[in-house]
Amino acid sequence: MDLSDMFDVVVVGAGPAGSTVAAEAARAGASVFVAEKRTGDSPSRAGVIQPRVLEQLALRGMMGRFREAAAEWRPDFEVPLYMYAGQLGLRYHEMDSDFPYALILPQTTTEHLLRAWAQEQGAELRRGVTYVGHREEADGVSVDFEDQNGETITVGGRHLVGADGARSQVRTAAGIPFEGRETTLTALSVDADLDFPWPVGMKMFKNGAGWILSYPFGKNTTRFIIVAEAARHTPLSVAVTLDEVTEHLRAIAGTDFEIRSAKRMSRYGDDHKTVPLLTRGAVSLVGEATRVHYPASGIGMNYCIQDAFNLGWKLGAVATGRATEDLLISYHEERYPVLQKLMADVDTQTSLNFNFSEAGRQLQKFFEEELVPIPEVNRILRDRLSGFGTSYHREEDAHPAIGERVSRLTLDDGRSYAELAATADFVLIERQAPDSARSLPDRTAYGTVRDLPASTTARGAEALLVRPDGYIGHAWADAPADREIREAHDRSLRRAKAPTATAGAGV
Ligand SMILES: Cc1cc2nc3c(=O)[nH]c(=O)nc-3n(C[C@H](O)[C@H](O)[C@H](O)COP(=O)(O)OP(=O)(O)OC[C@H]3O[C@@H](n4cnc5c(N)ncnc54)[C@H](O)[C@@H]3O)c2cc1C
């Protein structure tokens, strides 16, 4: 492909967020160029994929690959009992989903799978290519990269996506501030080789000396996340040694599990910073380019991927002229409040998790033993981590189902909602087919289902128009006319304004 061509979307960074955005934009019809400065793998940071991301991957027919990759790694890759703020007891297995578990998979494998998917969708991925700057022009951006020979490559794009991680250069060049506080606490992440396979699930150790989370991270590899009271202010620049690790293990777990080697040992911090806006002009930021925080309960990458699912289809719809540019504003409108809640939640978790005083440990005990078992508390905490708590409600007088995620659904013809969604962009689901066949907007699939999910039937929805990212764009209490479906579809693409009265418009 001639790089002097104009691409619809230029993505900087092929980490989890960049690859997902590229795949989604390309799937929706955009021409996409992705530049990644690394030629090899980045160190495997995230080890867990949360249920909402699993559901979204299923909408693209990707879950078979993820489960296979995880099973190759360890057959017991599903974690049905999760943790919050370092305390066990979240009953993921009770969640209403085809994926009521956290899936253990190293980030490196996740990245391989997401990159391959982006390329299958038609995205042009170049590795060893580093972003150095861009200029905004009348019809988009002109982006400069440097290849491994030091040669400059200039690529044109209508839209530029900064998915280049916490130290985003795209963010800096776009003049988007990144504010918050620097690291106040450091932790260790250690992938240790043991002589025995670690038991499935998450295991914690805690006492006044600190906290350890451990879980299997390969056949005979165990990941230990360690926050040691005595070392919590050790600067990030201090290299981790095996002696330091075994010392903390003995102090907190009472044994060093006879670790003799580790595949990887790193020290990381809890910087807490965000941008004030997710898009400016032709530039959108996604993933850690928009925030950095302590990776509490393994949610960081997951929220980044969910951002990317929100932005990707919108970029594709805008690039192909199916939506107006206004649709991109909805990316900020929808995901920024989610980001703010996430940042607050991380603060809540770290202050509870890392208070090793006598009083702090009493509070943790009360939380874990008295509060977490309460069903409603358990659900609220699960919603925070799994991604199921996210909804995009837009107007007070709108149908309450608008903005909610669609959970599992079996259609009358036996297919799952995810199978149907994999064939199209939008999906219309209704309880009863009309007498004559529906005339639907382009790229819209159709299915009927006698029982809509409890949360929406309870609110009396008769039909749902579901967006490409699996959230309800519009819901009707009575069977809609074809014209109403088209109007709702146009509003979802911001091709038509929302009526001011009670119909309620989602995106
Ligand atoms: C120890 C640790 C454990 C974690 N565990 C979890 C977990 O269990 N679950 C979870 O959800 N999250 C976890 N996280 C967080 C997770 O790793 C991040 O949220 C995730 O990597 C962010 O994805 P991203 O695509 O936004 O950014 P990144 O993964 O940082 O990807 C950015 C990409 O951009 C590339 N790039 C950067 N600059 C340029 C440039 N100038 N030109 C071209 N390319 C460029 C980089 O090489 C990189 O590939 C953990 C983090 C740490 C530190």
The ligand as an ORCA input file, in Angstrom:
! r2SCAN-3c Opt
* xyz 0 1
  C       2.121     -4.773     36.699
  C       0.893     -4.457     35.940
  C      -0.139     -5.369     35.952
  C      -1.294     -5.086     35.255
  N      -2.303     -5.997     35.298
  C      -3.443     -5.738     34.680
  C      -4.506     -6.711     34.681
  O      -4.418     -7.799     35.240
  N      -5.649     -6.394     34.018
  C      -5.778     -5.209     33.358
  O      -6.855     -4.975     32.793
  N      -4.780     -4.290     33.289
  C      -3.618     -4.519     33.931
  N      -2.603     -3.615     33.835
  C      -2.769     -2.396     33.009
  C      -2.533     -2.663     31.500
  O      -1.263     -3.220     31.292
  C      -2.700     -1.368     30.695
  O      -3.916     -0.765     31.070
  C      -2.711     -1.597     29.165
  O      -1.476     -2.062     28.691
  C      -3.030     -0.293     28.437
  O      -3.177     -0.562     27.059
  P      -2.924      0.577     25.974
  O      -3.105     -0.083     24.655
  O      -3.722      1.758     26.290
  O      -1.396      1.017     26.200
  P      -0.067      0.175     26.043
  O      -0.279     -1.243     26.380
  O       0.962      0.925     26.793
  O       0.248      0.244     24.491
  C       0.772      1.407     23.875
  C       1.503      0.982     22.605
  O       1.955      2.150     21.929
  C       3.280      1.951     21.479
  N       3.907      3.271     21.348
  C       4.227      4.135     22.353
  N       4.769      5.261     21.849
  C       4.775      5.107     20.491
  C       5.210      5.932     19.426
  N       5.754      7.156     19.634
  N       5.081      5.476     18.143
  C       4.546      4.240     17.903
  N       4.126      3.420     18.892
  C       4.224      3.845     20.168
  C       3.892      1.080     22.572
  O       5.038      0.388     22.102
  C       2.750      0.152     22.926
  O       2.733     -1.027     22.144
  C      -1.419     -3.866     34.522
  C      -0.372     -2.952     34.497
  C       0.767     -3.228     35.199
  C       1.872     -2.226     35.182
*
